[in-house]
Amino acid sequence: MKIGIIGGTGGMGKGFAIRWCKNHNVLIGSRDATKASESALEYSKNASEQYGTIKGTITGKDNLSVTKESDVLVLSIPYENIDSICSQLLPNVKDDCVVISPIVPLTKTDAGFEFISFIEKKPSAFELVQKHMKNKSKLVAAFHTISEKKLIDSKLILDSDIFVCGDDQNSIDVVNELIKEIRTLRPILLGPGSLSYLAEIATPILLNAMIKNKLRNPGIKII
Ligand SMILES: NC(=O)c1ccc[n+]([C@@H]2O[C@H](COP(=O)([O-])OP(=O)(O)OC[C@H]3O[C@@H](n4cnc5c(N)ncnc54)[C@H](OP(=O)(O)O)[C@@H]3O)[C@@H](O)[C@H]2O)c1
């Protein structure tokens, strides 16, 4: 399976690439193809150091090429740039491509981390992305509460849950399998895409808890 990561040069992109290249071919996307290739090379070296050998590959390309080739496409981009990026890219996905949104509408205020959608009365990340989808049911929200630091180090025991929201069971199944491939992560279904804001809002909760209580890279687990 080819997994494309739009904005794959960022911290989350690195984490996803290092985890999934064990079994899949990962395509790092960037607005700048050279930057994408450099990141892909760095991640490949890092993955080889961590695992010895990997079954898949990590290569870098411009965002549009990645979009056209991917079977699963992760939108690893800031909330503020959803419209500009998705309007260009999402009309070009393969018909059966599953699109994953880990995007969190997050801002830092004097009070702490807050949820942009509430304080600025804006749509959730899922709603914004879905507007640009050819097949709206192929969008799945996941990975909001796992930090890039934890994904990047494959030796870490994550022991965390990942909230999943979506409208198509086949697409949810694909994402659940990718979550389970990351050792000690567990997918937890919250409901349809319309409830994705509940998963997205978990991130500012987690970050405020982390800062105020001096916790180190906390995660969420339902017990
Ligand atoms: N970091 C975390 O631990 C974490 C955890 C959970 C969820 N998330 C969510 O996951 C997403 C990715 O997080 P991240 O920390 O990896 O993000 P990031 O480093 O801020 O950005 C990721 C990539 O997005 C592209 N980008 C940045 N500004 C852009 C713009 N103006 N227009 C188009 N593309 C732009 C850049 O790629 P190019 O310059 O190469 O195009 C950048 O490398 C975010 O929505 C975040 O809320 C993050």
The ligand as an ORCA input file, in Angstrom:
! r2SCAN-3c Opt
* xyz 0 1
  N       2.921     17.808     16.235
  C       2.189     16.965     16.951
  O       2.683     16.340     17.915
  C       0.745     16.738     16.569
  C      -0.001     15.793     17.286
  C      -1.316     15.523     16.875
  C      -1.879     16.195     15.792
  N      -1.112     17.123     15.132
  C      -1.706     17.802     13.972
  O      -1.075     17.236     12.811
  C      -0.884     18.244     11.816
  C       0.595     18.267     11.443
  O       1.350     18.600     12.576
  P       2.883     19.080     12.458
  O       3.328     19.450     13.828
  O       3.674     18.077     11.701
  O       2.689     20.409     11.581
  P       3.751     21.467     11.042
  O       5.126     20.936     11.297
  O       3.407     22.795     11.585
  O       3.423     21.506      9.482
  C       3.499     20.335      8.676
  C       3.813     20.738      7.249
  O       2.776     21.525      6.694
  C       3.316     22.301      5.632
  N       2.900     23.703      5.760
  C       3.227     24.578      6.729
  N       2.712     25.793      6.495
  C       2.044     25.689      5.315
  C       1.319     26.617      4.510
  N       1.197     27.901      4.870
  N       0.774     26.160      3.363
  C       0.950     24.883      2.980
  N       1.632     23.948      3.705
  C       2.164     24.355      4.851
  C       4.848     22.241      5.752
  O       5.322     21.390      4.708
  P       6.129     21.964      3.426
  O       6.748     23.289      3.838
  O       7.178     20.929      3.215
  O       5.135     22.069      2.341
  C       5.063     21.596      7.102
  O       6.228     20.812      7.193
  C      -1.381     19.571     12.418
  O      -2.682     19.844     11.947
  C      -1.428     19.299     13.922
  O      -2.478     20.020     14.545
  C       0.169     17.405     15.495
*
